[in-house]
Amino acid sequence: LRVPEGTYMQYYAPNSNENIYTNEWHGPYFGFLNSLRTFDYTDSPIRLRPINVYYHFYSGEKWAALNALKSVIDNSITGEVAPVFASDYLRIVHGFFSAKIKSDGPQQWNVRNMGACRTVRFDNTDMQPDFEKSRNVIGFLHHQKNVYVHLGPADTSLIVLTKKPARKVYLRQASHTLEDLQLSQKHIAFRAAGFGKGHFTFNNLLPATSYSVHMNGNKEVQKTDEQGQLRLACEMHGRLHVTLLLESKNGTTE
């Protein structure tokens, strides 16, 4: 993943480029399609590494290579991905290596120095964060028999796991990093930045209830499902400001 170079640290791309898949550009020129198998193999039964479409512009020299590249890009952005710039990825990886995790008791962990890396995964568990006892925890996601715990921006976090169901409003899943997050059953607000398809899912809102959603000044009304879950989706074109307010029966916000 990385190698020290003097006073610097060099981080490697998580996947190979098309030069490797095409035998150093000797063919088959459609070889980059095999990277899709790599993405599948490193996603299940547990996610091992991120998706990385690494290519050179000479892929445009051959129709087979160009079509393969287009297929890889199209396939990569159809799923529930979290697109990040390479510079952001480097900061996340740096946070992974600088993180310090210490057990503070049964099912309790003190986490610090995570930096831009804001997710901690606990394997083979159906437990979830105790929001009353945890600190700097904004949500979680159960996936592939693991629990992904989402952290806020503070440098130090306390994660306490429990089997008790969460009652507080929390972030289930997000495609982009959330800043200035505010969470309650009547009001959610946050900022995000980036590009691509944005999606943000919140749990434990009022069930089957209408909310007024404001995204960069545009308003729409959305309704939670019977479990109180609400998914917001949009196209990201830079900065995004979102405010979600509970709608009263006469159509005004509370």
C-alpha positions as CSV (number, residue, x, y, z in Angstrom):
1,L,0.0,0.0,0.0
2,R,2.8,2.4,0.7
3,V,6.6,2.9,0.8
4,P,8.7,5.6,2.5
5,E,10.7,7.9,0.2
6,G,13.0,10.0,2.4
7,T,10.7,12.3,4.4
8,Y,7.7,11.5,2.2
9,M,5.4,8.6,1.9
10,Q,4.4,7.1,-1.4
11,Y,0.9,5.5,-1.5
12,Y,0.1,3.0,-4.3
13,A,-3.0,2.9,-6.4
14,P,-5.3,0.1,-5.2
15,N,-5.7,-1.5,-8.7
16,S,-3.5,-1.9,-11.7
17,N,-3.7,0.2,-14.9
18,E,-4.6,-1.0,-18.3
19,N,-1.0,-1.5,-19.2
20,I,-0.9,-4.5,-17.0
21,Y,-4.2,-6.0,-18.2
22,T,-3.0,-5.6,-21.9
23,N,0.4,-7.2,-21.3
24,E,2.3,-3.9,-21.6
25,W,0.2,-2.8,-24.6
26,H,0.8,-6.0,-26.6
27,G,-2.8,-7.2,-26.4
28,P,-5.4,-8.3,-25.8
29,Y,-6.4,-4.6,-26.0
30,F,-9.7,-5.3,-24.4
31,G,-7.9,-6.7,-21.4
32,F,-8.9,-3.8,-19.1
33,L,-12.3,-5.4,-18.9
34,N,-10.8,-7.9,-16.5
35,S,-10.5,-5.1,-13.9
36,L,-14.3,-5.6,-13.4
37,R,-13.5,-9.1,-12.1
38,T,-11.0,-7.5,-9.7
39,F,-13.7,-5.1,-8.5
40,D,-16.0,-8.0,-7.9
41,Y,-13.4,-10.2,-6.2
42,T,-12.3,-7.4,-3.8
43,D,-15.9,-6.6,-2.9
44,S,-17.3,-9.9,-1.7
45,P,-17.5,-11.6,0.7
46,I,-15.9,-8.6,2.3
47,R,-14.7,-5.3,0.8
48,L,-10.8,-5.4,0.6
49,R,-9.9,-2.3,-1.4
50,P,-11.6,0.6,-3.2
51,I,-12.5,0.9,-6.9
52,N,-9.8,2.6,-8.9
53,V,-10.1,3.2,-12.6
54,Y,-6.4,3.8,-13.5
55,Y,-5.7,4.3,-17.2
56,H,-3.5,6.2,-19.7
57,F,-4.7,8.3,-22.7
58,Y,-3.2,5.8,-25.2
59,S,-6.2,3.7,-24.5
60,G,-7.8,5.8,-27.2
61,E,-5.4,4.3,-29.8
62,K,-7.4,1.1,-30.1
63,W,-11.2,0.7,-30.4
64,A,-11.0,-2.4,-28.2
65,A,-9.2,-0.6,-25.5
66,L,-11.4,2.5,-25.7
67,N,-14.6,0.4,-25.5
68,A,-13.2,-1.6,-22.6
69,L,-12.3,1.7,-20.8
70,K,-15.8,3.0,-21.4
71,S,-17.4,-0.2,-20.0
72,V,-15.2,-0.1,-16.9
73,I,-16.1,3.5,-16.2
74,D,-19.8,3.0,-16.8
75,N,-19.9,-0.1,-14.6
76,S,-18.0,1.6,-11.9
77,I,-20.4,4.5,-11.4
78,T,-23.7,2.5,-11.5
79,G,-23.4,1.0,-8.0
80,E,-23.5,2.7,-4.6
81,V,-20.0,4.1,-4.8
82,A,-18.5,7.0,-2.9
83,P,-16.5,9.0,-5.5
84,V,-13.5,10.9,-4.2
85,F,-10.6,12.8,-5.7
86,A,-7.2,11.1,-5.6
87,S,-6.0,13.8,-3.2
88,D,-8.9,13.0,-0.8
89,Y,-8.1,9.3,-1.1
90,L,-4.6,10.0,0.0
91,R,-5.8,11.9,3.1
92,I,-8.1,9.0,4.0
93,V,-5.2,6.4,3.6
94,H,-3.0,8.7,5.7
95,G,-5.6,8.8,8.4
96,F,-5.9,5.0,8.3
97,F,-2.2,4.6,9.1
98,S,-2.1,7.4,11.7
99,A,-5.1,6.1,13.6
100,K,-4.8,4.9,17.2
101,I,-7.4,2.5,18.6
102,K,-7.5,1.4,22.2
103,S,-10.0,-0.7,24.1
104,D,-11.6,1.2,26.9
105,G,-13.6,-1.7,28.3
106,P,-16.1,-4.4,27.1
107,Q,-17.3,-3.3,23.6
108,Q,-15.7,0.1,24.0
109,W,-13.0,1.6,21.9
110,N,-11.2,5.0,22.0
111,V,-10.3,6.1,18.5
112,R,-8.0,9.1,17.7
113,N,-5.9,10.6,15.0
114,M,-8.2,9.2,12.2
115,G,-7.9,12.4,10.2
116,A,-10.0,12.2,7.0
117,C,-10.6,8.5,7.6
118,R,-14.0,8.6,9.2
119,T,-15.2,5.0,9.2
120,V,-14.3,2.1,11.5
121,R,-15.4,-1.4,10.5
122,F,-16.1,-4.2,13.1
123,D,-16.1,-7.6,11.5
124,N,-18.6,-10.5,12.2
125,T,-21.0,-8.7,14.5
126,D,-24.6,-7.7,14.5
127,M,-24.0,-5.0,17.1
128,Q,-24.3,-1.3,16.6
129,P,-23.2,2.0,18.3
130,D,-24.8,3.1,21.5
131,F,-25.4,6.7,20.7
132,E,-26.0,7.7,24.3
133,K,-22.6,6.4,25.4
134,S,-20.6,7.0,22.2
135,R,-18.9,10.3,21.3
136,N,-18.4,11.7,17.8
137,V,-20.4,8.9,16.2
138,I,-23.0,10.0,13.6
139,G,-24.2,6.7,12.2
140,F,-23.6,3.1,11.1
141,L,-24.3,0.6,8.4
142,H,-24.7,-3.2,8.6
143,H,-23.2,-4.8,5.5
144,Q,-21.7,-8.2,4.8
145,K,-22.1,-9.3,8.4
146,N,-20.0,-6.4,9.6
147,V,-20.9,-3.0,11.0
148,Y,-19.4,0.2,9.6
149,V,-19.4,3.0,12.2
150,H,-19.4,6.6,10.8
151,L,-17.5,9.2,12.7
152,G,-17.8,13.0,12.9
153,P,-15.0,15.5,12.4
154,A,-13.6,15.5,16.0
155,D,-10.1,14.1,16.5
156,T,-11.1,11.8,19.3
157,S,-14.0,9.4,19.3
158,L,-15.5,6.8,21.7
159,I,-17.3,3.9,20.1
160,V,-19.5,1.8,22.4
161,L,-21.3,-1.1,20.8
162,T,-24.5,-2.6,21.9
163,K,-27.3,-5.0,20.8
164,K,-30.0,-2.5,21.7
165,P,-31.7,-0.9,18.6
166,A,-30.9,2.7,18.0
167,R,-33.6,5.3,18.8
168,K,-31.7,8.4,17.7
169,V,-31.8,9.8,14.2
170,Y,-28.5,8.7,12.5
171,L,-26.7,8.6,9.1
172,R,-27.0,5.1,7.5
173,Q,-25.0,5.7,4.4
174,A,-23.5,8.6,2.4
175,S,-21.7,9.0,-0.9
176,H,-19.7,12.1,0.2
177,T,-18.3,13.4,3.5
178,L,-20.8,15.3,5.6
179,E,-19.8,18.5,7.4
180,D,-21.6,20.6,10.0
181,L,-24.1,17.8,10.5
182,Q,-27.2,18.4,12.6
183,L,-29.6,15.6,13.3
184,S,-33.0,15.4,14.9
185,Q,-36.5,14.1,14.0
186,K,-37.6,17.5,13.0
187,H,-34.5,18.9,11.4
188,I,-31.4,17.7,9.5
189,A,-28.8,20.0,8.0
190,F,-25.3,19.3,6.5
191,R,-22.8,20.4,3.9
192,A,-21.0,18.2,1.4
193,A,-18.7,18.8,-1.6
194,G,-17.8,16.7,-4.7
195,F,-19.0,15.4,-8.0
196,G,-21.0,12.4,-9.3
197,K,-24.1,10.8,-8.0
198,G,-24.8,11.9,-4.4
199,H,-26.9,9.8,-2.0
200,F,-27.5,10.3,1.7
201,T,-29.7,8.0,3.8
202,F,-31.0,8.7,7.3
203,N,-32.8,6.4,9.7
204,N,-35.1,6.8,12.7
205,L,-37.0,9.9,11.3
206,L,-40.8,9.9,11.9
207,P,-42.3,7.0,9.9
208,A,-44.5,7.7,6.8
209,T,-44.0,11.5,7.3
210,S,-43.4,14.3,4.8
211,Y,-40.3,16.4,5.1
212,S,-39.4,19.6,3.2
213,V,-35.9,19.1,1.6
214,H,-33.9,22.1,0.5
215,M,-30.8,21.4,-1.7
216,N,-28.9,24.4,-2.7
217,G,-32.1,26.5,-2.6
218,N,-34.2,24.0,-4.5
219,K,-37.2,22.7,-2.5
220,E,-39.0,19.4,-2.7
221,V,-41.2,17.3,-0.4
222,Q,-40.2,13.7,0.4
223,K,-41.8,11.1,2.6
224,T,-40.1,8.7,4.9
225,D,-40.9,4.9,4.6
226,E,-42.8,3.0,7.3
227,Q,-39.5,2.5,9.3
228,G,-38.7,6.2,9.2
229,Q,-35.9,6.0,6.6
230,L,-35.3,8.7,4.1
231,R,-32.9,8.6,1.1
232,L,-31.8,11.8,-0.6
233,A,-30.3,11.6,-4.1
234,C,-28.9,14.3,-6.3
235,E,-26.2,15.0,-8.9
236,M,-23.2,16.6,-7.2
237,H,-21.6,19.6,-9.0
238,G,-19.4,21.0,-6.3
239,R,-20.7,22.3,-3.1
240,L,-24.0,21.1,-1.6
241,H,-26.1,22.6,1.2
242,V,-29.0,20.5,2.5
243,T,-31.7,21.3,5.0
244,L,-34.5,18.9,5.9
245,L,-37.5,20.2,7.9
246,L,-40.6,18.4,9.2
247,E,-43.7,19.5,7.3
248,S,-46.8,20.2,9.3
249,K,-50.3,19.2,8.1
250,N,-51.0,22.6,6.6
251,G,-47.9,22.4,4.4
252,T,-45.6,24.7,6.4
253,T,-42.4,23.6,8.0
254,E,-41.8,23.1,11.8
